[in-house]
Amino acid sequence: MLSWQVKAASDEIMTEKPAPYLSPQAASARQARRDREAAALRENLRRRKVQVRARTDEPALRPSATIIGSAVSPYVRKIMAVCDLKRIAWRCDPIVAFQGNDAFSRLNPLRRIPVFIDDQVMLADSTAIAEYLDERYPVPALFPHGAAARAQARWIEEFADTRMGDVFIWQIFNSAIIKPSVWKQPRDEAMIAAAIANDLPGVMDYLESIAPDDGFVCGALAIADIAVAVHFTNLQWSQTTVDLSAWPRTMAWIARVDAVPEFARLTELGTRAISTRSADRAAMYQAMGVAMTDTSYATSEFRTGPMSV
Ligand SMILES: N[C@@H](CCC(=O)N[C@@H](CS)C(=O)NCC(=O)O)C(=O)O
């Protein structure tokens, strides 16, 4: 086990530095908040071992947020997973990538999903959003404790966001699903085959070298596991013939992430979103227990954003 692959059961609870002086009322409010967070954590851990339950069954423990973006996007599901694990209630405007209107361009000059809005921030990058949520709501911790472990988790997330995003999303998923469904172009089998032959093995070899023997890469489930696993779902949706059996440690690791109920539910949400006609999508999200925003940034025309990759 590498030094940063710490067993982090105790890391799930982060304590705050005590304030230098607290009035009795403030001390009592702080204690009540801690009791609520501890109860939420116990409930979270208990539920992770049992069944998938709709998010709307849960009391809203934290201020509600808005997530703009479809559950088909791996980066959007990453943020939905962070919110669900932290019991942050969210509403969704499930616009597909490239579908945002002019107001969306003003909101996010990159024209990318997800965009996250709550009572304090508007953020347009999944890494920035995940770090913000972990700092604001430390329980359960989705970044490990300790400088080295946190840096390793961030590095793996970065590898997933950039290199896996390049190969799994921009080369394979784009050629298999986005080109036909968004741009009405034929599925690009040559591009898919080239990515599987030339690029995917290097990514898989690296993941195999960091995959944990059991559990998750930083001990408890953390951002690194989520960021990597979401891409495998999009690879599956791409319906290629790729054989990943040469990387058994990685596939066992991803299966463990897939089995986390919150994660499984979002995979199901994305699976339904990808196979539901756009006219029926809002009803499908609601049927899956997702609250919808009153207005949408969607427009009927798709357009490319300013980013080249
Ligand atoms: N670094 C961003 C990447 C987000 C991203 O690439 N989203 C894709 C959808 S999977 C998108 O919106 N693409 C539209 C475009 O690039 O114009 C993040 O982590 O949030």
The ligand as an ORCA input file, in Angstrom:
! r2SCAN-3c Opt
* xyz 0 1
  N     -13.202     20.869    -16.559
  C     -14.644     20.807    -16.668
  C     -15.005     19.957    -17.881
  C     -16.502     19.976    -18.144
  C     -16.822     19.479    -19.570
  O     -15.937     19.238    -20.377
  N     -18.129     19.320    -19.825
  C     -18.555     18.909    -21.141
  C     -19.683     17.883    -21.025
  S     -19.117     16.301    -20.491
  C     -19.128     20.105    -21.883
  O     -19.884     20.862    -21.339
  N     -18.753     20.275    -23.171
  C     -19.254     21.313    -24.001
  C     -18.163     22.089    -24.684
  O     -16.982     21.769    -24.487
  O     -18.487     23.025    -25.423
  C     -15.205     20.257    -15.377
  O     -14.507     19.516    -14.669
  O     -16.346     20.610    -15.027
*
